[in-house]
Amino acid sequence: MNENFPLKDETYQIIGTCMEVHNQLGAGFLEIVYKDALEYEFRNAGILFEREKEYTVNYKGIILPHKFYADFVVFDKVILEVKGVKTIADEHVAQAINYLKVSDNRIALIVNFGELKLSYKRLIL
């Protein structure tokens, strides 16, 4: 596995924070509970984040009326999508790729708290 990817230290720190939350709460809660715990951990660690960051979608030069909201944008550079599902599915990956396109960020993490062991995918555009 290539360990030379953008924002490596930042993504490791985010994943480590997610692991701490998963170690404390385990699997089985609704996503909102994990988001609340992550917000608590980010604040305590002094990690810059924005929760439910709003983005607009530009379609053929117009802004569509419906916006999207990234679960978190961490370090002002990394989209963090929180899931509490059986497994990370292709539609979660497609959603995160679309989030990267409209946000102009390069890295997204999809983190799934719904399994006995925390799982995640790192996406780089």
C-alpha positions as CSV (number, residue, x, y, z in Angstrom):
1,M,0.0,0.0,0.0
2,N,1.3,3.4,-0.9
3,E,1.6,5.6,2.2
4,N,2.5,8.7,0.3
5,F,-0.9,10.4,-0.1
6,P,-2.0,14.0,0.5
7,L,-2.9,15.0,4.1
8,K,-1.6,11.8,5.5
9,D,-1.1,13.1,9.0
10,E,-4.5,14.8,9.1
11,T,-6.3,11.7,7.9
12,Y,-4.5,9.5,10.4
13,Q,-5.5,11.9,13.2
14,I,-9.2,11.9,12.0
15,I,-9.2,8.1,11.8
16,G,-7.6,7.8,15.2
17,T,-10.3,10.0,16.6
18,C,-13.0,7.9,15.0
19,M,-11.3,4.8,16.5
20,E,-11.5,6.3,19.9
21,V,-15.2,7.0,19.5
22,H,-15.8,3.5,18.2
23,N,-13.8,2.0,21.1
24,Q,-15.9,3.9,23.6
25,L,-19.4,3.5,22.0
26,G,-19.1,0.3,19.9
27,A,-21.4,-0.4,17.1
28,G,-25.2,-0.1,17.0
29,F,-26.0,3.6,17.7
30,L,-27.5,5.9,15.2
31,E,-25.1,8.1,13.1
32,I,-26.1,11.2,15.0
33,V,-24.7,9.7,18.3
34,Y,-21.3,9.1,16.6
35,K,-21.3,12.6,15.1
36,D,-22.0,14.1,18.6
37,A,-19.1,12.1,20.1
38,L,-16.8,13.1,17.2
39,E,-17.7,16.8,17.7
40,Y,-16.8,16.4,21.4
41,E,-13.5,14.7,20.6
42,F,-12.5,17.2,17.9
43,R,-13.2,20.1,20.2
44,N,-11.2,18.5,23.1
45,A,-8.2,17.9,20.7
46,G,-8.4,21.4,19.2
47,I,-9.0,20.0,15.8
48,L,-10.5,22.5,13.3
49,F,-13.8,21.2,12.0
50,E,-17.1,22.3,10.7
51,R,-20.2,20.1,11.2
52,E,-22.9,19.9,8.5
53,K,-21.0,22.2,6.2
54,E,-23.3,23.4,3.4
55,Y,-22.3,23.3,-0.2
56,T,-24.2,24.4,-3.3
57,V,-24.4,22.5,-6.5
58,N,-23.6,24.3,-9.8
59,Y,-25.4,22.8,-12.8
60,K,-24.7,24.3,-16.2
61,G,-23.9,27.7,-14.6
62,I,-26.9,27.8,-12.3
63,I,-27.0,27.0,-8.6
64,L,-29.6,24.3,-7.9
65,P,-32.1,25.0,-5.1
66,H,-31.1,21.9,-3.0
67,K,-27.8,22.0,-1.2
68,F,-25.8,19.2,0.3
69,Y,-24.3,19.0,3.7
70,A,-21.1,17.2,4.5
71,D,-21.2,15.6,7.9
72,F,-17.9,17.2,8.8
73,V,-15.1,19.1,7.0
74,V,-12.0,18.6,9.2
75,F,-8.9,20.8,9.0
76,D,-10.8,22.8,6.3
77,K,-9.6,20.2,3.8
78,V,-11.0,16.7,4.5
79,I,-14.7,15.7,4.1
80,L,-15.7,13.1,6.8
81,E,-18.8,11.2,6.1
82,V,-20.1,9.2,9.1
83,K,-22.0,6.0,8.5
84,G,-23.7,3.4,10.8
85,V,-24.4,0.7,8.3
86,K,-23.6,-3.0,7.8
87,T,-20.9,-2.2,5.3
88,I,-19.7,0.8,3.2
89,A,-21.6,0.4,-0.1
90,D,-20.8,1.7,-3.6
91,E,-23.5,4.4,-3.2
92,H,-21.6,5.8,-0.2
93,V,-18.5,6.0,-2.3
94,A,-20.3,7.7,-5.2
95,Q,-21.9,10.2,-2.7
96,A,-18.5,11.1,-1.3
97,I,-17.0,11.5,-4.8
98,N,-19.8,13.9,-5.6
99,Y,-19.1,15.8,-2.4
100,L,-15.5,16.1,-3.4
101,K,-16.4,17.5,-6.8
102,V,-18.7,20.2,-5.5
103,S,-16.5,21.1,-2.5
104,D,-13.2,21.4,-4.3
105,N,-11.7,19.3,-1.5
106,R,-9.3,16.5,-2.5
107,I,-9.8,14.0,0.3
108,A,-12.9,12.3,1.7
109,L,-13.1,9.7,4.5
110,I,-16.1,7.5,4.8
111,V,-16.1,6.0,8.3
112,N,-18.5,3.2,9.2
113,F,-19.3,2.8,12.9
114,G,-21.9,0.1,12.1
115,E,-19.5,-2.8,12.2
116,L,-17.9,-4.6,15.2
117,K,-14.6,-3.2,14.0
118,L,-14.4,0.4,12.7
119,S,-14.1,0.4,8.9
120,Y,-13.2,3.3,6.6
121,K,-12.4,4.2,3.0
122,R,-10.1,7.1,2.0
123,L,-11.0,8.7,-1.3
124,I,-8.5,11.0,-3.1
125,L,-9.5,13.1,-6.2
